[in-house]
């Protein structure tokens, strides 16, 4: 593969001003490493997410591993993940707002551009955000610069305040955008009028490290959802219309239902009764009678939103049984007489000839005796008496001695010894 096929990626990365998050499934470092160094020289945070394939290549190739270490010394970070589809070769997010997706780079390369607000963009961004929370850096050495950089909430109501925190180790100098040099550990309060990206940079004599943090300024929490049913004619899910726009739906009995949801700007999500906590996803289920679904969204500083969904199964029972309790004194005593018909049934079956136990037993006994005689016959055919009657041991011994004498006729000493052996065949 020639580096010209990655020209679209190089052009995309060059647009970044603060942050680049790059998932790769093959060795791009040997092809466009200079462009990565150029990105880091402009103090753009560069985070690489390695697939299983490229991870194995790096572990087996010392020259490729050396390139990884050089990029880390220049400020990049590396992570090992497996959260992207196998047909994706590259997923590149720049400045938290745009994503480039490349497929089939080795053959007919196909590229897709996504921007914030699209459903697929939200899926890929969520995977990056979740990875940053759950995994540690790849091959991090004890003397490498380590940075913990986070905010109280990744989403803040516009014109309100939040705090961001940092903790840096193995660095001689630390600086933050808009603040300048700062101590290795600290907290800063910021009031947001719009989305804000903050970069932190740490240095020592050998290395530098760059991390980027996005805090969004939002007007409100947004909960989007769609209720769908499985159309038996097309075998595809189709959206249901809610009744009176109040979150109430009706579904015909026996149909499968799918809930699709996307909760924007929340730090915590809870979907009951299914137990999901993902910000976006889907779930297929069935109901009996009626089901209430609650989507809870919460921001860390306390802003919450709850969406209630009710799904009714129809046809709905209008009339229900209701029994009045009757006093026992008004109930008559009832006696049941049950005639024992077992012997009569036995006599009938025997008369009709269905109960032929004696005949069946005799047939089985005859078969067993026949098998026994056959086994005894086979056993007796294999005794030593029959073997001796068939084969002459004395002739066999004589034949063996003659063959030994013939074989050792040119070796007098052995020939003499064999000749003195007793003749068991006489």
N, C-alpha and C positions, 0 to 999 in steps of 0.2 A: 504494500500500500504506500503510495507516495504522499508526501506531506501536503501536496496541493489539495487533496481531498479534505484536509482539515482547515482550509483557508477560511471557511465560513465560521469555524470556531474561533480562529485567531481574530477575525474582525469583530466577533461578538464580545470576546474578552476585552478587547481594546476599548470598548465603550464603558466599561465598569469604572466607577469613581470611588467606591468604598468597599465592595464585597464581591467575591466570586466563589460560588460553591459548585464544584465540578465532580460529577459521578462519571467514572471511566471503566470500561470493560476490557480495554486493550492498552498497549504501551503507546501513549501519546508523548511520554517524556523524552524519548529518543528523537522525536520528530519536531516538536515545537517547544523545547525546553527554554530557548532564549526568550520566547514570548512570555513564558511564566516568570522568568527573572525580571523582565521589563515591567510586568504587572506589579511585582513585589517592590521594585525600585520606586514606584509611585505611591507606596504605602497603602496598597489595596490589599485587604485581607483575602488570602487565597486558601480555601479549604478543599482538599481532595478526598473523595469517597471511593474506596477501592472495592471492586467486585471480587468474588472468589477467584476468577480466572487471572486477573492481573496480579492479585495477591500471590498466587502460586508462582507466577513468572518472576516477580520481584524476589521471592525467597530462593529461587534457583539461579538467579542471574546477578552476580556481584557488581557488574557494571551498571545495571539498572538500579540496584540498591544504592549505589554511590550517588546516582542522580537524585534519588529520593532524599538522601541525607543532605546534599547540597541545597536543595530547595527548602528543606526544613531549616537549615542554618540561615537562609535568607528571609525566613519568616512564615513559611507555609505550614499547614497542619494536615495530617493524614489520618484517615479513619477507614476501618474495614466494615462494610455493610453488605446486606443481601436483600434490600427492600425494594429494588426496582425490577421490572419485568425483564426477562431474558432477551427480548428482542430489542431492548434499548442499549445502544453502545455508549452514548454520551447524553447526560442531562446536565445542562449548565444554567445556573441561576445567577443573575447579576443584579446587585443592589437591591435584592429582595423583591424586585418588581417585575422582572421579565425572565423567561426560561426558554432555552433552546434545547430541542430534543432531536438527536440524530439516531437513525436506524440504518442497519446494513451498510456500515461504512466501508466494509471490505468489498462490497459489490456495487449495487445501484443505491447510492446513499440517498436517504429521504430525510428531510429536515422539517421540523414543525416549530413555529414560534408561538409562545403562550404569554399572555399578559395577566396581571392581577385582575381578578374578577371572574375568570373562566374556571369552570369546575375542575378541569384537568390540572390547571395551575395549582389550585388549592390542594389537590391530592399530592403532587410532587413536593410542594412547599411543606406540607404537614410531615412528610417522610423525612425531609431534611431537619426540621425542627425537633422531631421525636428522636432522631439519631443523635443530635447534639446533646440531648438530655441523658441518653442511656449508655453511650459507649465512650471509651477513653481513646486517646490517640494511639496510633500504630507505632510500635518500636520506640516508645518514648524512653530516653535514657535518664539516668538519675540527675545529671547536671544540665539537662535541657531546661529552657525557660518554660514555666507552666503558668497559664493564665486562667483564672476563673472570673468571668465577666457576665453579669446578668442584672436584670431589673426586677423590681417587685412585681410588675405586670408588663407583659409584652403589648398590652392594649390599654390605653388610658382615655377616659372621656376628655374631649377637647377642652382646653383652658384649665385643666386640673393638673395636679402635681403627682409625681412618683419618684422613687429613688432607684438609682442603679448602684451596683456594688462591684468592686474588683479586689482580687487578691492575686499577687504575682510573686513567684519564687524564682531564685537563680538569676535575677536581673539586677544590674547596677543603676539603671535609669528607666523610669516609666513615664509616659506622657499620654494624655487623652485629648481628643479634639475639643476645642473650645475652652480648655482649662489650662493646658500646658503640662509642665512637670508635676507629678503627683507622687505621694509616698507609695510603697509597695502594696499597702492595704488601705482601703477607704470606701466612703459612701458619699454620693452626691445627689442632691434633690434638683429636679428639673421640672419646669412647667411647660407643657406642650401645646403649641398652637397648630401644629401640623405633624405629619410623620417625620421622625427624626432618626438618622443613622449616626451612631457614635462609634468611633474607632479608638482602640487602645493599642499602644505600641510599647514594647519592652525590649531593652538592649543589655547585652554584656559584652565582654571582650571578643567572644567568638560568634555569638548568635544574635538574632533579633526575632521577635514574634509579633504578629499582628492579628488582632481579633476585632470582629465587627458586631455591633448590636443594633437591632431595629426596635424602636418603640413607636407604636402606631397611635395617632390621635384620632379617636372615633367619636361619632355623634351618639351612637346607641349600639347595644347588642343586637345582632341579627340572627334569627333562627329561621332557616329555610327548610322545607320538607315537602315530600310528595308521597301520596298514598296511591299505590298501583295494585291492580288485580291481574291474575293470569287469565288471559283470554283463551278459552279452550279451542276456539276456531283457528287462531293464528299461533297459539302456543307462545305468545309474547306478552309481556307485562304492559298494561295500558293504565294511564292515570285515571283516578276516580275524581268526580266532582264532589266538593263538599256541599252540605246542605246549609243554605243561608249564610255561607262564609263564616261559620262559627266553629270550624274544626270537627264537625259531625259528618260521618260517612256511613253509607249503607252498602253491604256486600251480600251477594246471594250465597246461600248456604253451601259449603263445601269448596268454595274458591280459595286458592292461595293468594296471600296478600304480601306486598313488599313495601316496607318503609324505607325511603331514601331521605337522608338528612344532611344538612351542612350548617354548622354553627360557627359564625364568624366572630372573631375578636374575643372569644371567651377563653379563660385560663382553665376552667374546670367545666366538664360536661357530664351529665348523668341522664341516662335514658331508661326509664322504668316502664314496664316490668322486665325488660330484656337485660338490663345490667351493663349496657355499653357505656364507655367513657370517651370514645373517639369523637373528635370534632366533626368528622364526616364519615359516612359509611352507609350501609344498607343491610336490611334483615328481612328474610322471608319467613312467614309464619301463617298459621290458621287460627281462627277464633271459634268460640262456641257461645252463642247468644250475644254477648257484648264485651268489648275490651276497651279499657282506658289506657292511653299512652301519655306519659308526662316527659317532656324534654326540659331539663333544668340547665341553664347556662349561668355561669358566675365568673366575675372578674375578681382578681385578688384584693382589690381595694373595697369590695363589697357590693358592687353593682350586680344585680341579678335579673334574670328574665325566665319566665316559665311559659311554655306552650302546652296546651292540653288538647289531646286528640281523642275522639270517641268513635269507635267503629261498631255499628250494629249489624248483626246477621239477620237476614230476612228470608222467608216470611217470618214475621214476629208473632208469637203466641198472644192472642188477645184474651181468650178465655182460659182460665186455669182452674183445675179441680180444687174444690174446697169441700171438705167433709165435716159434717156436724157430728159431735160426739154424742153417742146415745147411751143412756144409762143402762147398765147390765140387766136391771130388773124388767126392762121392756123387751129383752131379747129372749126368744123361746129356746128351750133346751133341745138340742138336736143330737140324735144318736145315729151313727153310721154303722151298718152291718156289712162286712166285707167277706164274701165267700172265697174260701181257699180253693183255687182252681188248679193248683200245681199237680196233684196226682191225676186229675182228669186229663190234663194236658199231656202228662207222661204216658198214660194209657193210650191216648189218641195217637201220639207219635210212634209208639211201639207197634200199634195195630197197622199203621200205614207203612211200616217197614223202614222208618228213618233211624231207628236205634239198633243198629247191627254191631254192637260192641264185640260179641263173640267172634263174628266173622273177621272183623278187622284185626282183633288180637291174634287169631290163628294165622292170618296172612303174614303179620309181622314176625311171628315166631318161626314160620317156615323160611322166611327170608333170612333171619338171623342164623338158623341152623345151616342153611346153604352157604352162607358166608364163612361160618366156622369151618366147615369141611374144606372149603377152598383154601383157607389159610393154612390148615394142617397139611394139606397136600403140597403146598408151596414150601412149607418148612421142611418136610421130610425129604424133598428133592435135593436139599442142600447139605446133607450130612457127610461125614468123612468116608463112610462105607461106600457110598455111591462114587465118591472121588477116587478111592482106591480101585474100585471096579473099572473105572474109566481109564485111569492112568496107572502104569506100572512103575513103582518107585525103584525097583531093582534095575529095570532097564534104564531109568533116568540116571541112577548112580553110575552104572557101567559106562554110559555115554559120556558123563562128565569126566571120569577117570581116563578114558581113551583120548579125549580132547586135551587134557592136561599133559599126557605123555607125548602126544603129537606136538604140542606147542613148545615143550621144553626138551625136545630130542637132541638139540645142539648144546644143551647145558647138562652135562653128565651128572653133576651133583644133585641138581633139583630133580632130574629125570629118575635118578636112583631112589630119592626120597619118596616121590610119588608112587613108584613101582612097589615100594615096601608097604604102602598103605593097605589095610585089610580090604578084601573084596566084599562089600556089603551086598553086592548084587548076586552073589552065588547062593 
